[in-house]
Amino acid sequence: MFHFFSNTTEGGSKDPALRLEKRFINYLISFPFARKARSKADGIEDEEKEQRRQLLEVERLNYEERDRKAQARQRFSDKVSEELHEEIYHRALETIEDGDYVRERLIPLPEKLPELLDTLSLKAASMRRIESLVQGMDWFHTGLLRTVNQPPFIDRNRQVKVDNLRVAMSFVGTENLRLLAPAYIMQNWLPPSTHPFTLFRRKVWDHSLGTAIAAHNIAVERKLKDPILAYTMGMFHELGKIALTKLYLKLFDEVQREFAMASVNDKSPERHNALVQLTPDEHFLRDLMLEKDKEVSYLVAEGWGLKRVPVSKHLLAFTQANRTTPKYDSDYAEVLAQANAYCEFRMMREVDLASLEEGKRILNKYSVSAETVARLNNVSLKRPPIIVPD
């Protein structure tokens, strides 16, 4: 639809696993959008068009002129949308080149966040040091107090509500904080509103958490040195999609306003009316994510300057792998790819957007064994794998 993208999800791919990956991006943006795209790929839309064509043929004399005008208006609207989005695309690429802007405005980094993640990676991290680092991070306080006052931490033997940060941290323990902190950080970065893509916030959170849990599980199975590193990578690997969604909505409003003002000055009422009726486009956001989301995720993590938690190193290996025949320069990048593929399939299977045969193909592509799948099928992807202290 938009000619300026180097990649697109329009049309079919000979790689069934790649088709499924692309469909998942559609699903994150909008379930109706994903369902419609799948129907188009399956030929259902063509059948519906044929039915409508036959109906129009019967009623052609009554509706031909009206349809001709409607089609002309749509063609003009599509042309205006193409021009608008080409300008948005080029501005988006320029913005992405400014890593500081992305990290300061789209995925704002709390000042002591890198030090917090590095400190939590130490076995001997003191609660006093952690407490000093999270001062001012209200979202961390809120998340931890909410966690400690819910199951599995609260039960019949403890009915008193914890409202003190230090007590809550001591109750949870350092090892659990390594799992909980990335979750709180990710929740803090979720956009409060992504209208008209209203379900994106919840779906991208579900996918980030699910991938993190699956990556931790696979890393344990493969006996990697630091399963929590795999978990942290899984939690943060979708930051690119969040940043691009925020950026697109911002640029859409900005460019639409500029174009509309120009059309007033040029005395172009037809163009002005077409411009003000445009809304953010699912196809554009999908293709922007397909082209740039992994790169932006790495860009965000690379700027953190972590010393003990090499998230950016392994995200780079994940980003640089060939999409068609993936091979990875790090075990952690491969684990992330496997967890990502499994979580994508599981989420789409739950809403009937993927068949078992499609799932088998995508999991085979990333070398996820049947034994691993069977075990992951019994794992909850809704809650971090925390262990309640005795």
Buried (B, 14 or more C-beta within 10 A) or exposed (E): BBEEBEEBBBEEBEBBBBBBBBBBBBBBBBBEBBBBBBBBBEEEBEEEEEEEEEEEEEEEEEEEEEEEEEEEEEEBBEEBBBBBBBBBBEBBEEBBEEEEEBBEBBBEBBEBBBBBBBBBBEEEBEBEBBEEBBEEBEBBBEBBBEBBBEEEBBEEEEEEEBEEBEEBBBBBBBBBBBBBBBBBBBBBBBBEEBEEBEBBBEBBBBBBBBBBBBBBBBBBBBEBEBBBBBBBBBBBBBBBBBBBBBBBBBBBEEBBEEBBEEBEEEEEEEBBBBBEEBEBBBBBBBBBBBBBBBBBBBBBBBBBEBEEBBBBBBBBBBBBBEEEEBEBBBBBBBBBBBBBBBBBBBBBBEEEBBBEEBBBBBBEBBEBEEEBBEEBEEBEBEEBBBEEEE
